[in-house]
Amino acid sequence: MPPLNGLGQPVGDLLADWNAAQHPAGQILAGRFSRLEPLSAGRHAASLFAANALDVDGGNWTYLPYGPFANLDGYREWIETHCRAGDPLFYAIIERASNDAVGVASYLRITPASGSIEVGHLNFSPRLQRTPAATEALYLLMKNAFELGYRRCEWKCDALNAPSRAAALRLGLSFEGIFRQATVVKGRSRDTAWYAVIDRDWPGLEAAIARWLDLANFDEAGNQRASLSALIGLTLQCGPLVPVG
């Protein structure tokens, strides 16, 4: 039962110790497999353009409101024009093994006073897709958000974007519904699927993802020993796992 106010009306829990979250400062977020740096046209555009060129049919751009880009100059200009504001706050995802920029992600709809932040503008080149570095990059963004004091981390995508929806569920975010005709993207109507993780659920998910990312979870060929979905499922059944290492 929710608490009642003096008029006998149900109201939300009182957050007596609530303080606004901090706005992300664009600091480098480093992990074992990946590193996130504030996106820079000078440092990252050439590497990202080359990695994105491996997506020959341009399918990675279908659900994004921009791209594909015909040439490096056009991509560099887009970064310089659209990726310099604090919201969205864009990051280049660096593959630590090669030190190449192979993907992009951002924070957006950053609302410190409400403790809400979104992870989006995800564009993972073929070099990054289905790798531990990809999972780790998203983990680092969520981990940093909760360390900055956010209560809620959101993930939104086109409701027809099956890979993005599967990725959100794989990471343990909860599906919250469909906003019908939420926007127009590239001249087409878009329904938006909403996912989120909140602060009370994060410790268990954090431990499960950290356990999956641990080097002990991969054999010499780089194959996972336990799947992330299995580890998250175990967390939901038995409580938070203790991270290794």
C-alpha positions in Angstrom: 0.0 0.0 0.0 1.3 3.5 -0.8 1.5 6.1 1.9 -1.4 8.5 2.4 -1.2 12.3 2.7 -3.2 14.3 5.2 -6.3 14.1 2.9 -6.2 10.4 2.8 -4.9 10.3 -0.8 -2.3 7.8 -1.9 1.1 9.4 -2.7 4.6 8.3 -3.6 7.2 7.4 -1.1 8.8 10.4 0.6 12.5 10.7 -0.5 13.7 12.5 2.7 17.4 12.1 1.7 17.1 12.7 -2.0 19.7 14.9 -3.7 19.8 15.7 -7.4 22.1 13.5 -9.4 25.3 14.9 -11.0 25.4 15.8 -14.6 27.9 13.4 -16.4 31.1 15.3 -17.0 32.3 13.4 -20.0 35.0 11.6 -18.2 36.7 8.5 -19.7 35.1 5.3 -18.7 37.5 2.4 -18.8 37.0 -1.4 -18.7 38.9 -4.5 -19.6 37.7 -4.8 -23.2 36.6 -1.2 -24.0 37.1 2.4 -23.2 34.6 5.2 -23.7 35.9 8.7 -24.6 34.0 11.9 -25.3 33.4 11.8 -29.1 35.8 13.9 -31.1 35.8 14.4 -34.9 39.5 14.8 -34.9 40.3 11.8 -32.8 37.6 9.3 -33.8 35.9 10.1 -37.1 38.3 8.3 -39.4 38.4 5.2 -37.3 34.6 5.1 -36.9 33.9 5.8 -40.5 36.2 2.9 -41.5 34.6 0.5 -39.0 31.1 1.6 -40.1 32.0 0.9 -43.8 32.1 -2.8 -42.9 28.3 -2.5 -42.6 28.1 -2.7 -46.4 24.3 -2.5 -46.7 24.0 0.3 -44.1 21.5 -1.6 -42.0 23.0 -0.2 -38.8 21.6 3.2 -39.7 18.0 2.2 -40.4 16.6 3.1 -37.0 18.8 6.1 -36.3 17.5 9.6 -37.3 20.8 10.3 -39.3 23.1 8.4 -41.6 24.5 6.6 -43.4 27.2 9.0 -44.5 28.6 8.9 -48.0 32.1 10.0 -47.1 34.4 10.8 -44.2 34.0 14.6 -44.6 30.2 14.3 -44.2 30.6 12.1 -41.1 33.1 14.4 -39.6 30.9 17.4 -40.2 27.9 15.6 -38.5 30.0 15.0 -35.4 31.2 18.6 -35.3 27.7 20.0 -35.8 25.5 17.6 -33.8 27.7 16.0 -31.1 29.1 18.9 -29.2 26.3 19.6 -26.7 26.1 18.3 -23.2 22.8 16.5 -24.0 23.1 14.3 -25.9 26.6 13.6 -24.5 28.3 11.4 -27.1 31.0 8.9 -26.5 33.3 6.9 -28.9 33.7 3.3 -27.9 37.3 2.2 -28.1 38.3 -1.4 -28.6 41.2 -1.7 -26.2 42.9 -4.6 -28.0 43.4 -2.4 -31.1 42.9 1.1 -29.7 40.4 1.8 -32.5 37.1 3.6 -32.2 34.5 1.1 -33.3 31.2 2.4 -32.0 29.2 5.3 -30.6 26.9 5.7 -27.6 25.5 8.6 -25.6 23.7 9.8 -22.6 20.6 11.8 -23.4 17.5 13.3 -21.8 19.7 13.9 -18.8 17.5 15.1 -15.9 19.6 15.3 -12.7 16.7 16.9 -10.7 14.5 13.8 -11.3 17.4 11.3 -11.2 16.6 10.1 -14.8 19.0 9.5 -17.6 18.8 7.6 -20.9 21.4 5.6 -22.9 21.0 5.9 -26.6 22.3 6.8 -30.0 23.8 3.4 -30.1 25.7 2.6 -33.3 27.9 -0.4 -33.0 30.0 -1.2 -36.1 30.4 -4.9 -37.2 33.7 -4.9 -35.4 32.0 -4.2 -32.1 28.8 -6.2 -32.4 28.4 -9.3 -30.3 31.7 -8.8 -28.5 32.4 -8.5 -24.8 33.5 -4.9 -25.5 30.0 -4.1 -26.7 28.4 -5.5 -23.5 31.0 -3.8 -21.3 30.5 -0.4 -23.0 26.8 -0.4 -22.0 27.6 -1.7 -18.6 30.1 1.1 -18.0 27.5 3.7 -19.0 24.9 2.3 -16.7 27.3 1.8 -13.9 28.5 5.4 -14.2 24.9 6.7 -14.2 24.1 5.1 -10.9 27.3 6.2 -9.4 26.4 9.8 -10.3 23.2 9.4 -8.3 20.6 8.6 -10.9 17.6 6.6 -9.8 16.5 5.5 -13.3 18.4 4.6 -16.5 16.3 4.4 -19.6 16.7 2.7 -23.0 14.3 3.6 -25.8 14.2 2.3 -29.4 12.1 1.9 -32.4 9.5 -0.8 -31.5 10.5 -2.6 -34.8 14.2 -2.6 -33.9 14.3 -6.3 -32.8 18.1 -6.3 -32.1 18.0 -3.3 -29.8 15.0 -4.7 -27.9 16.8 -8.0 -27.5 19.9 -6.2 -26.2 17.9 -4.3 -23.6 16.3 -7.5 -22.3 19.7 -9.3 -22.4 21.1 -6.7 -20.1 18.3 -7.1 -17.6 16.3 -3.9 -18.3 12.6 -4.1 -17.8 10.1 -3.6 -20.6 7.7 -0.8 -19.8 5.5 -0.5 -22.8 5.1 1.0 -26.3 4.5 4.7 -27.0 2.5 4.6 -30.2 3.3 7.2 -32.9 5.8 8.7 -30.6 7.8 10.5 -33.3 8.7 10.6 -37.0 12.1 9.3 -38.1 13.3 9.7 -41.7 9.7 10.4 -42.8 8.3 7.3 -41.2 6.0 6.9 -38.2 7.8 5.4 -35.2 6.4 3.6 -32.2 8.9 3.7 -29.3 9.6 0.8 -27.0 10.6 1.8 -23.4 13.0 -0.2 -21.2 14.6 0.9 -17.9 16.5 -0.3 -14.9 16.1 1.5 -11.5 18.5 1.9 -8.6 17.1 -0.8 -6.4 17.5 -3.4 -9.2 20.9 -2.3 -10.3 23.2 -4.0 -7.7 22.0 -7.4 -8.8 22.4 -6.7 -12.5 25.7 -5.0 -11.9 27.1 -8.1 -10.2 25.8 -10.4 -12.9 27.2 -8.4 -15.7 30.5 -8.0 -13.9 30.6 -11.8 -13.5 29.9 -12.3 -17.2 32.7 -9.9 -18.2 35.3 -11.5 -15.9 38.1 -13.2 -17.9 37.4 -16.4 -16.0 34.1 -16.6 -17.9 35.8 -17.0 -21.2 37.8 -20.0 -22.5 41.0 -19.8 -24.5 39.0 -19.3 -27.7 37.0 -16.5 -26.3 33.8 -18.4 -25.9 31.6 -17.7 -22.9 31.3 -20.3 -20.2 28.1 -18.9 -18.7 25.6 -16.7 -20.7 24.7 -13.3 -19.4 21.0 -14.3 -19.4 21.7 -17.3 -17.2 23.7 -15.2 -14.7 21.0 -12.5 -14.6 18.4 -15.2 -14.1 20.4 -16.7 -11.3 20.6 -13.3 -9.7 16.8 -12.8 -9.9 16.3 -16.2 -8.3 19.0 -16.2 -5.6 20.0 -12.5 -5.0 23.1 -10.6 -6.1 26.1 -12.6 -7.1 29.5 -11.8 -5.7 31.7 -10.4 -8.6 34.9 -12.3 -9.3 38.2 -10.5 -9.0 
